[in-house]
Amino acid sequence: MLFTRKVLVLSAALVLGSALGASAADLGGTSLKDAPIMEAMPAASAGWYIRADGGYNWFTNPSVSYSGREVGNTSQDGAWSVGGGIGRYFGRGFRGDITVDHIFDASSESSLYYSPGSLVGNSKFDLSSTVVLANIYYDFNRGGRFIPYIGAGIGYAHNSTSSGTFEQCGCTTEYGGKSTDNFAAAAMAGVSWRIRGGQTTYVSGMKDEPVAVSSGNALYLDFGYRFLYLGKAETASFDADGVTSAEKLKDITAHQLRVGLRYDLN
């Protein structure tokens, strides 16, 4: 009887062990020994990145004033820009960066009047800007190959006017430029295309168990639109028909189309 009980207990243990092994195979296609092991790796949601950007800027016509004169026919040409920055992923789709961009010379022209219909002369100078912004973004479809995003930023703009000319009755007066420091703000939207990196792959680990690792170092091509508020700018004073004047631009804004590269450092 004792021998029979031992046989029954041993048989039950063998059957139970076989059932557990079959269940593990059904669930994962491998035994518990061969199951993939997830290795703790730095995730993109907590890493740093660097970026480089270039673009073209279309300026809206700013509000322009002269000392004691009326202004009309104001126009501002477009200009190219280049920039770069460093940023960090915060997780849950959020990331932020600090960027520095330089907008090259954009020609500004205005007509100066005594009164409506009574032209005094025409002024022309160039405007350039260096913009430093702290930005925050939200990425949609994070982890995908195409990642739409929206964002906003605030910071500082250093606006500089070049030496200019004032033409009056066939005579030309030259005047100097001037620099001003201003509050700046931005709103942006675009899409990032993951060119390479960022995928999870499996490599051999200890005792031949497959280990899941992230390749990291993802490279993105970024296409974006950015609206910029740059504040104000002004020229040095000059003589306009016996009146000492300075041209002042207020509420300078620009529409930017940008293309850039973003590279994850880990």
Secondary structure, DSSP 4 states (H G I P E B T S, - for coil): -HHHHHHHHHHHHHHHHHHHHHHHHHHHSS-TTTS-EE-----GGG-EEEEEEEEEEEEPPPEEEBTTBEEEEEEE--EEEEEEEEEEEEETTEEEEEEEEEEEEEEEEEEEEEETTEEEEEEEEEEEEEEEEEEEEEESSTTSSEEEEEEEEEEEEEEEE--EEEEETTEEEEE---EEEEEEEEEEEEEEEEEE---EEEEE-GGG-EEEEE----EEEEEEEEEEEEEEEEPPPEEETTEEE--EEEEEEEEEEEEEEEEE--
